[in-house]
Amino acid sequence: LLVEPGFAHGCFSISDETDIYILSSADPAPNYGSGIRWDDPQLAIDWPEFDGEVIISEAHADFPSFAEFQRTVGAL
C-alpha cells in the first residue's frame, strides 16, 4: 500500500501472526506525528466484526477525534 505524505491511513488484522512493516521517506519523528482516533463515530468506519480484544498502541489510543484533529491542524 503506497500512502502519500499527509494522507490518513489505517490497517486492521484478524490474526495474531501479523507483522506490519512501514517504509517511509522520512526518519521517524514521534514528537511530530499525528493521527485520528480509529473509532471516532464521526468517521463511521465500518471495521470488520471479530471475536477478540482490540489491541492498539498507547500512542494511537491517545489520538484525538477527527473534529479535534481538524481544530489542531487548522490552527497551524
CORDA-V33034 format. One record per residue. N is the residue number from 1. RES is the residue in one letter. PSI is psi in whole degrees, 0 to 359 (* if undefined). OMEGA is omega in degrees with one decimal (NA if undefined). Layout:
n->N res->RES psi->PSI omega->OMEGA
n->N res->RES psi->PSI omega->OMEGA
This chain:
n->1 res->L psi->121 omega->176.6
n->2 res->L psi->123 omega->-178.8
n->3 res->V psi->123 omega->178.5
n->4 res->E psi->148 omega->177.1
n->5 res->P psi->135 omega->179.2
n->6 res->G psi->356 omega->-178.6
n->7 res->F psi->125 omega->179.5
n->8 res->A psi->139 omega->-179.6
n->9 res->H psi->161 omega->178.8
n->10 res->G psi->169 omega->178.6
n->11 res->C psi->163 omega->-177.0
n->12 res->F psi->132 omega->177.7
n->13 res->S psi->142 omega->177.1
n->14 res->I psi->16 omega->-178.6
n->15 res->S psi->142 omega->174.0
n->16 res->D psi->352 omega->-176.3
n->17 res->E psi->29 omega->-176.6
n->18 res->T psi->132 omega->171.8
n->19 res->D psi->137 omega->178.0
n->20 res->I psi->125 omega->178.0
n->21 res->Y psi->131 omega->-177.5
n->22 res->I psi->125 omega->173.6
n->23 res->L psi->138 omega->-176.0
n->24 res->S psi->153 omega->176.7
n->25 res->S psi->359 omega->-179.6
n->26 res->A psi->156 omega->175.4
n->27 res->D psi->151 omega->177.4
n->28 res->P psi->137 omega->178.9
n->29 res->A psi->76 omega->-174.2
n->30 res->P psi->327 omega->-179.3
n->31 res->N psi->347 omega->-178.0
n->32 res->Y psi->1 omega->179.8
n->33 res->G psi->159 omega->177.2
n->34 res->S psi->170 omega->179.1
n->35 res->G psi->182 omega->-178.7
n->36 res->I psi->140 omega->-179.0
n->37 res->R psi->130 omega->-173.2
n->38 res->W psi->329 omega->-175.2
n->39 res->D psi->27 omega->-179.5
n->40 res->D psi->122 omega->-179.0
n->41 res->P psi->331 omega->179.9
n->42 res->Q psi->326 omega->179.6
n->43 res->L psi->331 omega->177.2
n->44 res->A psi->46 omega->177.2
n->45 res->I psi->130 omega->-178.7
n->46 res->D psi->74 omega->179.1
n->47 res->W psi->146 omega->178.8
n->48 res->P psi->147 omega->175.0
n->49 res->E psi->144 omega->175.4
n->50 res->F psi->158 omega->176.4
n->51 res->D psi->113 omega->179.2
n->52 res->G psi->179 omega->-178.4
n->53 res->E psi->140 omega->173.8
n->54 res->V psi->125 omega->177.7
n->55 res->I psi->120 omega->-177.0
n->56 res->I psi->145 omega->-179.1
n->57 res->S psi->156 omega->177.0
n->58 res->E psi->316 omega->-178.3
n->59 res->A psi->315 omega->-179.1
n->60 res->H psi->327 omega->178.9
n->61 res->A psi->336 omega->-179.5
n->62 res->D psi->1 omega->179.0
n->63 res->F psi->148 omega->-178.8
n->64 res->P psi->171 omega->172.8
n->65 res->S psi->166 omega->178.1
n->66 res->F psi->320 omega->179.9
n->67 res->A psi->316 omega->178.6
n->68 res->E psi->321 omega->176.8
n->69 res->F psi->315 omega->179.2
n->70 res->Q psi->318 omega->178.4
n->71 res->R psi->318 omega->-178.8
n->72 res->T psi->311 omega->-178.5
n->73 res->V psi->320 omega->179.3
n->74 res->G psi->336 omega->-179.6
n->75 res->A psi->349 omega->-178.4
n->76 res->L psi->* omega->NA
